[in-house]
Amino acid sequence: MSPSTPFDYWIAFSRNIGWVTETEQALLRAKRVAIAGLGGVGGSHLLTLTRLGIGNFNIADLDTFELANFNRQAGASLSHVGRPKVEVLAEMALDIDPELDLRSFPEGVDADNVDDFLEDVDLYVDGLDFFAVEARRRVFAACAERQIPAVTAAPLGMGVALLNFLPGKMTFEEYFRLEGQSEDEQLLRFLLGLSPAMLQAGYLVDDSRVDLEAHKGPSTPMACELCAGMAATHALKILLNRGRVPAAPWGLHFDAYRNRLKRTWRPGGNRNPLQRLGLKIASKRLAQRSATVATEGEATADTPIERILDLARWAPSGDNTQPWRFEMIDDRRFRIHAHDTRDWCVYDLDGHASQIAVGALLETIAIAASGEGLAAEFQRLADAPETAPVIEVRLRAEPSVAASPLLPCVRARTTQRRPMSGRPLSAAQKAALEASVGPGYRVIWIEGAARKWQMARLLFANARIRLTIPEAYQVHRRIIEWDAQFSEDRIPDRAVGLDPLALRLMRWAMHSWERVRRLNRYLAGTWIPRIQLDLIPALRCAGHFVILSERPLTGIDDYLEGGRAVQRFWLTATCLGLQFQPEVTPLIFSRYVEKGVSFTKRPSAPAEARRLAQALRQLLGADPLDAVFMGRLGVAPVPAARSLRRPLADLAAEAEH
Ligand SMILES: Cc1cc2nc3c(=O)[nH]c(=O)nc-3n(C[C@H](O)[C@H](O)[C@H](O)COP(=O)(O)O)c2cc1C
């Protein structure tokens, strides 16, 4: 515009006339709107409402523009980086209507200035950051007290969710019920209250970008513009008293991506049973996410060996015992000091379960090394006892080494003990899994209703042995961490796979062997866990698998190699998006009876194990002694509770050899 062009309100906003009358336009000009927050939505609100011809504003924001605002915030541009948002937006609005009466609050809204901020105000339009829960509560409460209508339009995905809080109707606090809640819970309640329809949930392509802790989330420019359009429309209706305006607990959610508009109605707000259910599900998802985040951790390792070990410690081990320590030799060599748990763990017959775990560790080291362009060579030291093997690892720079495709799945791999989808594996999935074990091994599948039923019965019988021998009771007592979602050195009770009631019963019983016996004898105490942990999940999975060695498994080196194959198979399953649950105890009890080794004081257990071994042999059509590993697979959510690992510093070993 040339500086000589005189500003004329009636010409500038003449194209509104038709949709509003001239009288209404004059009314809008006389109104004062308060906007707190001039970021993603607030800046657009100000500019849209200015173009609508609103004549007076109170605007508040304490932030300055930065590069990361560019994708969505009105006013975010190179010439404005580092400048206060309130100042830039005031200039932009005044450039549209120089006759505006603008009151700026560059310190944001707080308890001290909320009175001034809402003085003379006809309408409040919320532009606060999603995470500014406290400030938002304060402003909405002050609006309710002063009978000021308040509009909030939230950018969600590529859509907008709108709620109006009108005088005399349900208040913000009555709707969202944030009082007394933790910050995470408040954010969850705010999100779910805003968008009960959750139209946006289906197309979030990378949920790792939602970071509640860092107060960051993805947001699109389209959503911010839709918010401004929706909020200004409702502002017009409220200010001009035109047409019906939905007030909370009614809301509107329009999603431009999904082409859907939903009118939502949640009487009681977040107290509504539907909302409560939604909140429960969302909390669970959040917990699952934090499980993933917990495994991601902070990368503190800075040498290749540290990075390799930091990743390799995520190898699985029976009962999460992590039977290994690491001794650094130089920047290309270290030693693994392993130990087995046969002295206290009935499941570690001849140390084989620990050896499989150490094998999984070796494979993980090789995979982690490939990410550094290094090849790993392993040598088991002959002079170390078999119960405490020592393996020297040499890393060699090798130009031909490419990063293993399994590398991204090392931390994501986990154990899922709960029921999964019964959808069978595809031929391609089975082929990838069969190829993963490598030469010298083959995979037997146990699929289809009839074979899965046989397996379920077998596991049910096997679980009776597990739950009635005192030797296993000692192990279970030692390896469960109670009241825990995560455990660094054991299995958290919530990852065991029991429902909360059964878990409470188990916890009570496990106080003493006497209680277990009483429960088992008088209350059929083994039935609940056997049904929940064995029978149902054995049926509700894609199928069971057995990894068989083509050569007899004779000693530690065979089990170490076998463990490497198991880890390739497990990681391949993870990369295929499948969940995985080991079922190795039937193999162990079978091995005990086949080898004639006594494993329990309970007199009738060996006979039960013998029957189990026979049933297993029949089901596999192979010798259970050749089996390295057995388990089940399927599609299921990532478990919310899981075992974590000891920090690398705790796994450091002093030189012993
Ligand atoms: C050799 C071996 C045997 C295992 N046996 C069982 C088992 O019988 N039942 C079970 O629920 N988990 C079993 N696990 C899984 C471990 O408990 C699990 O890997 C460990 O707690 C770490 O948890 P994560 O796999 O979720 O990282 C076994 C793991 C290994 C390596």
The ligand as an SDF file (V2000), in Angstrom:
LIG
                    3D

 31 33  0  0  0  0  0  0  0  0999 V2000
   16.5130  -68.7330   27.1690 C   0  0  0  0  0  0  0  0  0  0  0  0
   15.3020  -67.9230   27.5290 C   0  0  0  0  0  0  0  0  0  0  0  0
   14.2170  -68.5360   28.0860 C   0  0  0  0  0  0  0  0  0  0  0  0
   13.0750  -67.8260   28.4110 C   0  0  0  0  0  0  0  0  0  0  0  0
   12.0020  -68.4720   28.9140 N   0  0  0  0  0  0  0  0  0  0  0  0
   10.8740  -67.8170   29.1810 C   0  0  0  0  0  0  0  0  0  0  0  0
    9.7090  -68.5020   29.6040 C   0  0  0  0  0  0  0  0  0  0  0  0
    9.6760  -69.7090   29.7120 O   0  0  0  0  0  0  0  0  0  0  0  0
    8.6100  -67.7620   29.8760 N   0  0  0  0  0  0  0  0  0  0  0  0
    8.5920  -66.4300   29.7250 C   0  0  0  0  0  0  0  0  0  0  0  0
    7.5610  -65.8150   29.9820 O   0  0  0  0  0  0  0  0  0  0  0  0
    9.6710  -65.7450   29.2900 N   0  0  0  0  0  0  0  0  0  0  0  0
   10.8090  -66.4060   29.0100 C   0  0  0  0  0  0  0  0  0  0  0  0
   11.8950  -65.7300   28.5340 N   0  0  0  0  0  0  0  0  0  0  0  0
   11.8040  -64.2960   28.3390 C   0  0  0  0  0  0  0  0  0  0  0  0
   12.5390  -63.5100   29.3950 C   0  0  0  0  0  0  0  0  0  0  0  0
   11.8630  -63.5460   30.6320 O   0  0  0  0  0  0  0  0  0  0  0  0
   12.6940  -62.0920   28.8790 C   0  0  0  0  0  0  0  0  0  0  0  0
   13.4330  -62.1180   27.7080 O   0  0  0  0  0  0  0  0  0  0  0  0
   13.3740  -61.2000   29.8710 C   0  0  0  0  0  0  0  0  0  0  0  0
   12.5770  -61.0310   31.0100 O   0  0  0  0  0  0  0  0  0  0  0  0
   13.6420  -59.8330   29.2660 C   0  0  0  0  0  0  0  0  0  0  0  0
   12.4630  -59.2370   28.8510 O   0  0  0  0  0  0  0  0  0  0  0  0
   12.2340  -58.7360   27.3470 P   0  0  0  0  0  0  0  0  0  0  0  0
   12.3210  -59.9440   26.4570 O   0  0  0  0  0  0  0  0  0  0  0  0
   10.8430  -58.1790   27.3660 O   0  0  0  0  0  0  0  0  0  0  0  0
   13.2790  -57.7410   27.0420 O   0  0  0  0  0  0  0  0  0  0  0  0
   13.0410  -66.4380   28.1840 C   0  0  0  0  0  0  0  0  0  0  0  0
   14.1390  -65.8070   27.6180 C   0  0  0  0  0  0  0  0  0  0  0  0
   15.2670  -66.5420   27.2770 C   0  0  0  0  0  0  0  0  0  0  0  0
   16.4110  -65.8520   26.6440 C   0  0  0  0  0  0  0  0  0  0  0  0
  1  2  1  0
  2  3  1  0
  2 30  2  0
  3  4  2  0
  4  5  1  0
  4 28  1  0
  5  6  2  0
  6  7  1  0
  6 13  1  0
  7  8  2  0
  7  9  1  0
  9 10  1  0
 10 11  2  0
 10 12  1  0
 12 13  2  0
 13 14  1  0
 14 15  1  0
 14 28  1  0
 15 16  1  0
 16 17  1  0
 16 18  1  0
 18 19  1  0
 18 20  1  0
 20 21  1  0
 20 22  1  0
 22 23  1  0
 23 24  1  0
 24 25  2  0
 24 26  1  0
 24 27  1  0
 28 29  2  0
 29 30  1  0
 30 31  1  0
M  END
$$$$
